[in-house]
Amino acid sequence: MAIVFNSDAGTISGLSVGGLPDGIVDGDMLAANAITAGKIVDGTIVNADINSSAAIAGSKINGSFGKVLQVVEGTHATNETTTSTSYVATGLDAVITPSATSSKILVNITFPADFEGSVTHSGGDYAIYRDSTHILPMNGDSYYTNQSGGGNVGVNASLQKLDSPNSTSAITYKLYMRARNSNTTMKSCHNGGMGTVTLMEIGA
């Protein structure tokens, strides 16, 4: 087919695909928004094609593989005690507002724990609460001593829980404690040691 230049219409006809020499079409010759997804061959865009400062929004990333969406930390360094046999709240807590109801919250609480018992088999428990809900139940004493006449036990305690709150409202995760008998004194952040609550929101 002959190449025909129509000066009145401003067109060229008869030019086959690949008819132009390589290297003569540059970006300025392409119309705005001319390249669509259908014109890009699947599997051809590689990591090197993406600018390091592109700042791709998290909403554009498929969350099916899970990812850390946010991390919140709370600290407390006040020695607190109780002889109550019911769970009582300590001041060691942190607040997080999940971004989706499908998110999970990984709770990690570490603190210097201590208790004093005046009778044999003294003991007590530490627990994690989500707001007013006990989410880390204990079976048996968390800490105890079977020494004759009781005794004193001090440890660096750590509690972990992967929680599914199903909420996008602000949630407080807090350390609670209780004695197993009235002859035991439970302590948190003993001697003013630092306690830490770390909350990680994990995308579904």
FISE-85784 format. One record per residue (C-alpha): y, z negated, x negated; residue in three letters; residue number from 1. Coordinates in pm, whole numbers, m for minus. Each point is the difference from the previous one (the first is absolute). Example, Ala and Ser with C-alpha at 12.3 -4.5 7.8 and 13.67 -1.06 7.14 Angstrom:
<baros>
v  w  u  resn  resi
m450  m780  m1230  ALA  1
344  66  m137  SER  2
</baros>
This chain:
<baros>
v  w  u  resn  resi
0  0  0  MET  1
340  93  m130  ALA  2
262  m270  m56  ILE  3
289  55  241  VAL  4
344  m162  m41  PHE  5
190  m23  326  ASN  6
358  m77  m99  SER  7
119  m22  360  ASP  8
m257  m266  97  ALA  9
m4  m166  m342  GLY  10
m381  28  m24  THR  11
m267  127  m234  ILE  12
m326  131  143  SER  13
m320  121  m159  GLY  14
m9  m280  m264  LEU  15
m351  m149  m29  SER  16
m92  m361  m79  VAL  17
34  m52  m374  GLY  18
215  308  m31  GLY  19
283  m178  m172  LEU  20
m31  m77  m372  PRO  21
m80  m359  m94  ASP  22
294  m229  m68  GLY  23
274  179  193  ILE  24
1  m225  314  VAL  25
172  m334  m58  ASP  26
84  m296  224  GLY  27
337  145  102  ASP  28
m175  297  162  MET  29
m202  m223  235  LEU  30
147  m86  339  ALA  31
59  m367  79  ALA  32
m312  m168  147  ASN  33
m196  321  m59  ALA  34
m300  m172  m164  ILE  35
m215  m188  252  THR  36
m322  m201  m39  ALA  37
m198  307  106  GLY  38
127  186  m305  LYS  39
m118  m266  m248  ILE  40
m361  31  m110  VAL  41
m198  m322  59  ASP  42
m74  m196  m315  GLY  43
270  166  m213  THR  44
261  m284  m9  ILE  45
m82  m236  m288  VAL  46
147  m331  m112  ASN  47
225  173  m257  ALA  48
176  186  286  ASP  49
133  m327  147  ILE  50
316  m141  m153  ASN  51
m44  m352  m141  SER  52
311  m114  193  SER  53
m104  158  330  ALA  54
m32  m344  167  ALA  55
m256  113  257  ILE  56
18  m227  304  ALA  57
m297  m229  60  GLY  58
m25  137  356  SER  59
m105  336  m151  LYS  60
m303  m156  m171  ILE  61
m328  m20  187  ASN  62
m70  m373  38  GLY  63
m376  37  51  SER  64
m69  m117  m356  PHE  65
201  m321  40  GLY  66
301  m109  m204  LYS  67
215  m303  m69  VAL  68
301  27  230  LEU  69
184  m318  m100  GLN  70
m43  m325  m191  VAL  71
161  m332  96  VAL  72
m6  m324  m198  GLU  73
83  m358  90  GLY  74
6  m301  m231  THR  75
9  m377  43  HIS  76
12  m280  m255  ALA  77
24  m320  205  THR  78
m284  m250  m15  ASN  79
m132  m63  354  GLU  80
m267  m243  116  THR  81
m193  m87  316  THR  82
m273  m236  113  THR  83
m31  174  338  SER  84
m346  119  102  THR  85
164  285  196  SER  86
150  300  m175  TYR  87
369  m41  m86  VAL  88
239  263  m132  ALA  89
135  2  m354  THR  90
320  167  m114  GLY  91
m189  273  m185  LEU  92
39  319  203  ASP  93
131  357  12  ALA  94
114  235  277  VAL  95
m87  368  35  ILE  96
75  262  266  THR  97
m277  266  5  PRO  98
116  359  37  SER  99
m297  99  221  ALA  100
m245  m180  229  THR  101
m288  162  m192  SER  102
100  m161  m330  SER  103
m196  m278  m164  LYS  104
162  m290  m184  ILE  105
m158  m128  m321  LEU  106
92  m369  m32  VAL  107
m28  m180  m332  ASN  108
107  m364  m35  ILE  109
m19  m185  m332  THR  110
119  m357  m59  PHE  111
m78  m319  m196  PRO  112
m220  m202  237  ALA  113
m92  m365  m27  ASP  114
m153  m273  212  PHE  115
m72  m369  m39  GLU  116
m287  m171  181  GLY  117
m67  m372  14  SER  118
m358  29  129  VAL  119
m313  190  m104  THR  120
m17  357  139  HIS  121
374  27  46  SER  122
126  351  61  GLY  123
225  241  183  GLY  124
84  361  73  ASP  125
271  257  m61  TYR  126
43  295  236  ALA  127
208  311  73  ILE  128
179  31  333  TYR  129
158  311  151  ARG  130
285  m154  200  ASP  131
m193  m262  201  SER  132
m343  165  m36  THR  133
m255  m132  m251  HIS  134
m134  317  m167  ILE  135
m196  m146  m291  LEU  136
m246  m253  151  PRO  137
m187  m235  m230  MET  138
m360  m112  26  ASN  139
m32  m333  m177  GLY  140
243  m161  m238  ASP  141
213  234  m210  SER  142
44  m276  m257  TYR  143
m189  m325  m22  TYR  144
m130  m272  m228  THR  145
m327  m190  33  ASN  146
86  m257  m264  GLN  147
m66  m360  94  SER  148
325  m141  134  GLY  149
159  345  23  GLY  150
223  147  m266  GLY  151
261  264  m74  ASN  152
m44  380  m18  VAL  153
264  247  m117  GLY  154
m51  379  m19  VAL  155
194  325  0  ASN  156
m99  117  347  ALA  157
m5  358  131  SER  158
m55  124  355  LEU  159
m35  367  101  GLN  160
m25  172  337  LYS  161
16  364  113  LEU  162
159  m27  344  ASP  163
46  251  286  SER  164
297  m138  199  PRO  165
43  311  223  ASN  166
374  m56  14  SER  167
334  137  m117  THR  168
183  m329  58  SER  169
90  m248  m273  ALA  170
m305  m210  m96  ILE  171
m10  m325  m197  THR  172
m300  m78  m220  TYR  173
m11  m366  m99  LYS  174
m217  m248  m186  LEU  175
m140  m289  207  TYR  176
m206  m300  m111  MET  177
m196  m293  144  ARG  178
m198  m303  m117  ALA  179
m360  m47  108  ARG  180
49  m374  38  ASN  181
292  m242  15  SER  182
m83  m132  m348  ASN  183
91  336  m159  THR  184
348  118  m98  THR  185
31  381  m21  MET  186
272  151  m219  LYS  187
152  344  m47  SER  188
228  114  m284  CYS  189
m103  m318  m177  HIS  190
263  m152  m228  ASN  191
245  270  104  GLY  192
m214  284  m135  GLY  193
82  350  122  MET  194
m197  144  293  GLY  195
12  371  86  THR  196
m76  206  311  VAL  197
m37  375  m60  THR  198
m28  234  299  LEU  199
m93  368  m38  MET  200
14  241  292  GLU  201
m280  256  m34  ILE  202
38  324  198  GLY  203
m299  95  215  ALA  204
</baros>
